[in-house]
Amino acid sequence: MTATAERLADEFDRLVMLVGDQTEEWDRAGSIPRNLLRDLGSRGMLCPQVDARYGGIGAGSLDTGEATARIGSLCSSLRSVMTSQGMAAWTIGRLADSGQRQALLSDLVQGRLAAIGFSEAGAGSDLSAMTTTIRREDGELVVDGAKVWVTAACYADFLVIVGHHEDGAGAVVVPTTAPGVRVRRVGDPLGCRAAGHADVTLDSVRLPLDALLGGTSYSLPMLVTTALAYGRMSVAWGCVGILRACLRATTRHAAKRRQFGRPLAEHQLVARHLAELFVAEQAATRICEHASRCWDAGSADLVVATILAKHTGASQAVKGAASAVQVLASAGAHDGHVVARAYRDAKLMEIIEGSSEICQLILAEHAVATG
Ligand SMILES: Cc1cc2nc3c(=O)[nH]c(=O)nc-3n(C[C@H](O)[C@H](O)[C@H](O)COP(=O)(O)OP(=O)(O)OC[C@H]3O[C@@H](n4cnc5c(N)ncnc54)[C@H](O)[C@@H]3O)c2cc1C
């Protein structure tokens, strides 16, 4: 085990103690205590990839992924907050100038919380339709727009907001307390209920010029792909976590619960569910490991490997969670239960960071180009 992996494992043990048995309650209440998020953030756990020179853990993709899966097996809402913080940190790390990186990345490993907004009411899968603008006026930046479904925005101290800027696109860092910013919680989401999703309006928000990452424009596809790549990898590992939680709950229940004179696990139709769950968890893990190794090696295959991991993870998590609920039946059919949460949370994984259909389009294009 590398020193980084050991540190992450120690931090995870501490996190398990802090989280305890609160995850059901968080799901019901629709929130995670902000102090706990700050505590985890200040230990670098919400964005483990941030380099040690900024005070972060400096983990590679494989170690970050394994930590993400562990957290995802406890609570997909917490994992979602981690994904958002990681995406914000990744985007800052790739696009910001050195002064911005030093200030913002240090903040993110000292307990400040961030989220990232691309999507708008009219721009979901097709982000080129976004209408948010970032313009210069009287030596300041002015941001106007409305983002939807920004994960972790309810907890965030600042948001990375993507919009049109000059001839291309830009990403600005917007404090959630800035005049003109309104953060409104999304009511009763299907899953990841404590992830702090919010719609955000930006009404003539005035910011200093150095709020623009890199001080320049980028092409919108490049900007979006940069942030989404990290998010896809994180969600893929989060799906591994969902599958592990389902496998654990289902095998334990099937070994203990007896019907028709023997444990459920000895009924062949139930055993098939268990085998399929095991295959799903193993397959998703191996595909994520492959993609993370591509990231760690800087391989050109990482784009396709990441989409493959995200698509496989999400679709397997949806099937696996449905099997888990089926095997637990009434024992898992109440709000807050680990398999009930997995069932609701997993479905959202097929929508975010590039829906299943968008992933399939990209994978089909790759297959045709290389076939
Ligand atoms: C839980 C959750 C968390 C989110 N977190 C964030 C966040 O942190 N930041 C953020 O900016 N956004 C976030 N989003 C928004 C998310 O990125 C979008 O929901 C997603 O991109 C899909 O967009 P849409 O919902 O508008 O669906 P649409 O784009 O309207 O798509 C509807 C359906 O049509 C399909 N479809 C669309 N175009 C095509 C096509 N060309 N070919 C085939 N099928 C197609 C889609 O796959 C989908 O099934 C979040 C959403 C959810 C539900």
The ligand as a Gaussian input file, in Angstrom:
#p B3LYP/6-31G(d) Opt

LIG

0 1
 C      -29.133000      14.595000      -8.960000
 C      -28.626000      15.575000      -9.985000
 C      -27.444000      16.268000      -9.727000
 C      -26.990000      17.220000     -10.651000
 N      -25.866000      17.954000     -10.353000
 C      -25.470000      18.928000     -11.203000
 C      -24.382000      19.789000     -10.883000
 O      -23.734000      19.656000      -9.828000
 N      -24.059000      20.782000     -11.762000
 C      -24.729000      20.957000     -12.925000
 O      -24.378000      21.872000     -13.677000
 N      -25.772000      20.150000     -13.280000
 C      -26.153000      19.149000     -12.443000
 N      -27.223000      18.344000     -12.768000
 C      -27.889000      18.507000     -14.062000
 C      -27.524000      17.337000     -14.982000
 O      -26.230000      17.529000     -15.495000
 C      -28.571000      17.246000     -16.099000
 O      -29.780000      16.810000     -15.476000
 C      -28.174000      16.284000     -17.197000
 O      -27.149000      16.818000     -17.971000
 C      -29.351000      15.930000     -18.111000
 O      -29.973000      17.111000     -18.531000
 P      -31.556000      17.253000     -18.410000
 O      -31.954000      16.796000     -17.068000
 O      -31.907000      18.634000     -18.799000
 O      -32.144000      16.226000     -19.445000
 P      -32.354000      16.463000     -21.067000
 O      -31.087000      16.999000     -21.654000
 O      -33.611000      17.195000     -21.274000
 O      -32.527000      14.960000     -21.525000
 C      -33.722000      14.228000     -21.282000
 C      -33.535000      12.815000     -21.807000
 O      -33.257000      12.853000     -23.209000
 C      -32.020000      12.197000     -23.465000
 N      -31.301000      12.902000     -24.528000
 C      -31.002000      14.225000     -24.615000
 N      -30.318000      14.475000     -25.750000
 C      -30.169000      13.287000     -26.381000
 C      -29.552000      12.873000     -27.595000
 N      -28.880000      13.726000     -28.390000
 N      -29.613000      11.577000     -27.939000
 C      -30.223000      10.671000     -27.121000
 N      -30.833000      10.996000     -25.972000
 C      -30.804000      12.284000     -25.610000
 C      -31.242000      12.259000     -22.159000
 O      -30.278000      11.223000     -22.065000
 C      -32.353000      12.101000     -21.143000
 O      -32.662000      10.740000     -20.993000
 C      -27.695000      17.402000     -11.862000
 C      -28.864000      16.668000     -12.112000
 C      -29.349000      15.785000     -11.195000
 C      -30.629000      15.035000     -11.483000

